[in-house]
């Protein structure tokens, strides 16, 4: 799992990892190793409480498969489902998913009143969860990424500049972490020209590096040989509030996204981890 959308070398086409998996890609072949949930299920009861549309999604099958999946729509319904699932459980792991804050950030920005409202709603959800789970349950609250707001003027169509796509066969990645795939895989001169073009255009506002440099720096952890070609030959990571789009292949509405993430800045990589014990419902004494 090396990007939002990446190249499938076997089909020579870009596939989306979030919600648009190609019919020719088997999620369990793409990510064949046991997930955290599958490994944990050998030792404790594992439950996911999340939205119905994700129950059998390709992303779930690739990265979050394992254990029992309980669906609920509203945050109140998810809280009730979580409490019911954990009541009386002895040795239990639960993944409780809340996406409303993330959606508000993408749509309106993480500095917006709408984001602040959803943060308050999340706070209320966590308080309900703490009050209804078995007392003493350890709750770990975190996020999968940070976020920053990108002004409309800094959402850039890089496909409009011929120098930035010269020699490119495919573009992929996401607006703050672009993957570029060359026509000729072993074209070192083309790689250098492309890096020089992006650096000349954006200077220190970006990081520009090769696949090999990314792997060597550990950005993807340990990379198996068969996974490496999914990563762009050249990668562009935004250092400042910038977002890059290839409007030849993305819908115009993609440029309306305000809150962004995916690059290497602290605002995107570093997220809080809160750990506390549920106040909860204590089991009645015998």
C-alpha positions in Angstrom: 0.0 0.0 0.0 2.2 2.8 -1.3 -0.1 5.6 -2.2 -3.6 6.9 -2.7 -3.5 5.8 -6.3 -0.6 4.0 -7.8 0.5 2.1 -10.9 -0.5 -1.6 -11.2 2.6 -2.7 -13.3 0.8 -6.0 -14.4 -2.0 -4.0 -16.1 0.0 -0.9 -16.9 -2.7 1.3 -15.4 -3.2 3.4 -12.3 -5.5 2.0 -9.6 -7.1 3.9 -6.7 -6.5 2.4 -3.3 -9.3 4.1 -1.4 -12.5 3.6 -3.2 -11.9 2.8 -6.9 -10.1 -0.4 -7.0 -9.7 -1.8 -10.5 -11.6 -5.0 -11.2 -8.4 -6.6 -12.3 -6.8 -6.1 -8.8 -7.4 -8.7 -6.1 -7.0 -6.8 -2.7 -5.8 -10.0 -1.0 -3.1 -10.6 -3.6 -2.1 -6.9 -3.6 -1.7 -7.0 0.2 -1.2 -10.8 0.9 0.1 -10.6 4.5 -2.0 -11.1 7.6 -3.4 -7.8 8.9 -3.1 -6.6 12.5 -6.7 -7.7 13.1 -6.1 -11.2 11.7 -3.1 -11.7 13.9 -4.9 -10.3 16.9 -7.9 -12.6 16.3 -5.8 -15.6 17.1 -5.6 -14.3 20.7 -8.7 -12.1 21.5 -12.1 -11.3 20.1 -11.7 -8.7 17.4 -14.5 -6.3 16.2 -14.7 -3.4 13.8 -17.4 -0.9 14.2 -17.7 1.3 11.1 -19.9 2.5 8.3 -21.9 -0.1 6.2 -20.3 1.0 2.9 -16.9 -0.1 4.1 -17.8 -3.5 5.3 -16.6 -5.4 2.2 -14.7 -2.7 0.4 -11.5 -3.5 -1.3 -9.6 -1.4 1.2 -11.1 -3.3 4.1 -10.2 -6.6 2.5 -6.6 -5.5 1.8 -5.7 -3.7 5.1 -8.4 -4.1 7.7 -9.7 -7.7 7.2 -10.1 -9.9 10.2 -12.5 -10.3 13.1 -16.2 -9.3 13.1 -17.5 -6.3 11.3 -20.4 -4.4 12.9 -22.1 -1.7 10.8 -23.8 1.5 12.0 -24.4 4.8 10.4 -24.7 7.7 12.9 -22.1 8.3 15.6 -24.8 7.5 18.3 -25.5 4.2 16.6 -21.8 3.3 16.3 -21.4 4.1 20.0 -24.3 1.8 21.0 -23.0 -0.9 18.7 -19.5 -0.7 20.3 -20.9 -0.9 23.8 -23.1 -3.9 22.9 -20.2 -5.7 21.2 -17.8 -5.3 24.1 -20.3 -6.0 26.9 -19.1 -9.0 28.8 -16.2 -9.7 26.5 -13.1 -11.2 28.0 -10.1 -10.1 26.1 -11.3 -7.9 23.2 -9.9 -5.6 20.6 -12.2 -3.1 18.9 -11.5 -0.7 16.0 -14.0 2.1 16.2 -14.0 4.4 13.1 -15.2 8.0 12.9 -14.8 9.8 9.6 -16.9 13.0 10.0 -14.0 15.2 11.2 -11.9 14.1 8.2 -14.7 14.8 5.8 -15.2 18.3 7.2 -11.5 19.0 7.0 -11.3 18.0 3.3 -14.4 19.9 2.3 -14.1 23.1 4.4 -10.5 23.1 5.8 -9.2 22.3 9.2 -9.3 26.0 10.2 -13.0 26.2 9.4 -16.1 26.5 11.7 -17.4 23.3 10.2 -14.2 21.4 11.2 -14.5 22.9 14.7 -18.1 21.7 15.0 -17.2 18.2 14.0 -14.3 18.2 16.5 -16.9 19.0 19.2 -19.1 16.2 17.9 -16.1 13.9 18.1 -15.5 14.9 21.6 -19.1 14.1 22.5 -18.9 10.8 20.8 -15.7 9.8 22.8 -17.4 10.9 26.0 -20.4 8.6 25.2 -18.1 5.8 24.3 -16.2 6.2 27.5 -19.4 6.2 29.5 -20.9 3.1 27.8 -17.9 0.7 27.4 -17.1 -1.6 30.3 -15.3 0.3 33.0 -11.5 0.2 32.8 -11.5 -0.5 29.0 -8.3 1.1 27.5 -9.2 3.6 24.8 -6.6 4.7 22.3 -7.7 7.7 20.3 -5.7 8.8 17.3 -5.9 9.6 13.6 -4.4 8.2 10.4 -2.9 11.5 9.3 -2.8 15.3 10.0 -4.0 18.0 7.6 -3.3 21.5 6.4 -5.3 23.9 4.3 -4.3 24.7 0.7 -5.5 28.0 -0.7 -7.3 27.8 -4.1 -4.5 29.8 -5.7 -2.0 27.1 -4.7 -4.0 24.2 -6.2 -1.9 23.7 -9.3 -2.6 21.9 -12.6 0.9 20.6 -13.3 -0.2 18.9 -16.5 -0.5 22.4 -18.1 3.3 22.7 -18.0 4.9 20.5 -20.7 8.3 20.4 -18.8 6.7 18.9 -15.7 5.2 15.9 -17.6 7.9 15.4 -20.3 8.6 11.6 -20.8 5.8 10.6 -18.4 3.7 7.6 -19.1 1.4 7.8 -16.0 0.7 10.2 -13.2 -0.6 9.0 -9.8 -0.2 9.6 -6.1 -2.2 12.4 -4.5 -2.0 16.2 -4.7 0.7 16.5 -2.0 2.6 13.4 -2.9 2.8 13.0 -6.7 4.0 9.7 -8.3 5.4 10.1 -11.8 6.1 7.1 -14.0 8.4 7.4 -16.9 7.9 6.0 -20.4 11.2 4.3 -20.2 11.8 2.7 -16.9 15.6 2.8 -17.0 15.9 6.3 -18.5 18.3 7.9 -16.0 18.6 11.0 -18.2 14.8 11.5 -18.3 14.6 11.1 -14.6 17.2 13.8 -14.1 15.5 16.1 -16.6 12.2 15.7 -14.8 13.7 16.3 -11.3 15.5 19.4 -12.7 12.2 20.7 -14.2 10.2 20.4 -11.0 13.0 21.9 -8.9 13.4 24.8 -11.4 9.7 25.5 -11.3 9.1 25.2 -7.5 12.5 25.4 -5.8 12.4 24.8 -2.1 8.6 24.7 -2.0 8.8 20.9 -2.8 10.9 17.8 -2.2 11.7 16.0 -5.5 13.3 12.6 -5.3 13.5 9.2 -7.1 11.9 5.9 -6.1 15.3 4.6 -5.1 15.9 7.6 -2.8 12.5 7.2 -1.2 13.1 3.5 -0.5 16.6 4.1 0.8 15.3 6.8 3.1 12.7 4.4 4.5 9.6 6.3 3.5 7.8 3.1 2.7 9.5 0.8 5.2 10.8 -2.4 3.9 9.8 -2.7 0.2 9.5 -6.1 -1.5 10.9 -6.3 -5.1 7.4 -6.9 -6.5 6.0 -3.8 -4.8 8.7 -1.3 -5.9 7.4 -0.8 -9.4 4.1 0.5 -7.9 6.1 3.5 -6.6 6.7 6.4 -9.0 10.0 6.7 -10.8 10.0 10.3 -9.6 8.1 11.6 -6.6 7.1 15.2 -5.7 6.2 16.0 -2.1 4.9 19.5 -1.2 6.8 21.3 1.5 4.5 24.4 1.5 0.7 24.6 1.3 0.6 23.4 -2.3 -1.5 20.8 -4.1 -0.7 19.3 -7.5 -3.2 18.0 -10.0 -3.2 16.3 -13.4 -6.5 17.6 -14.7 -6.3 15.2 -17.7 -7.3 12.4 -15.3 -9.0 13.9 -12.2 -12.4 15.4 -12.0 -12.6 19.2 -11.7 -14.2 18.8 -8.3 -10.9 17.4 -7.0 -9.6 20.9 -7.0 -12.2 22.0 -4.6 -10.7 20.1 -1.7 -9.4 22.5 0.9 -7.9 20.3 3.6 -5.0 18.2 2.3 -2.4 15.6 3.5 0.0 13.1 2.1 3.3 14.9 2.2 6.1 14.8 4.8 5.5 17.9 6.8 5.0 17.7 10.6 1.4 19.0 10.2 0.6 15.9 8.1 2.7 13.2 9.7 2.4 14.0 13.4 -1.0 13.3 15.1 -1.9 13.0 18.8 -2.3 9.7 20.6 -4.6 9.9 23.7 -4.7 6.9 26.0 -7.2 6.7 28.9 -9.5 4.3 30.7 -13.3 4.2 30.1 -15.4 5.4 32.9 -17.9 2.9 31.7 -20.6 0.6 33.1 -19.3 -1.6 35.8 -20.5 -5.2 35.9 -23.0 -5.8 38.7 -21.7 -7.7 41.7 -22.8 -11.2 42.1 
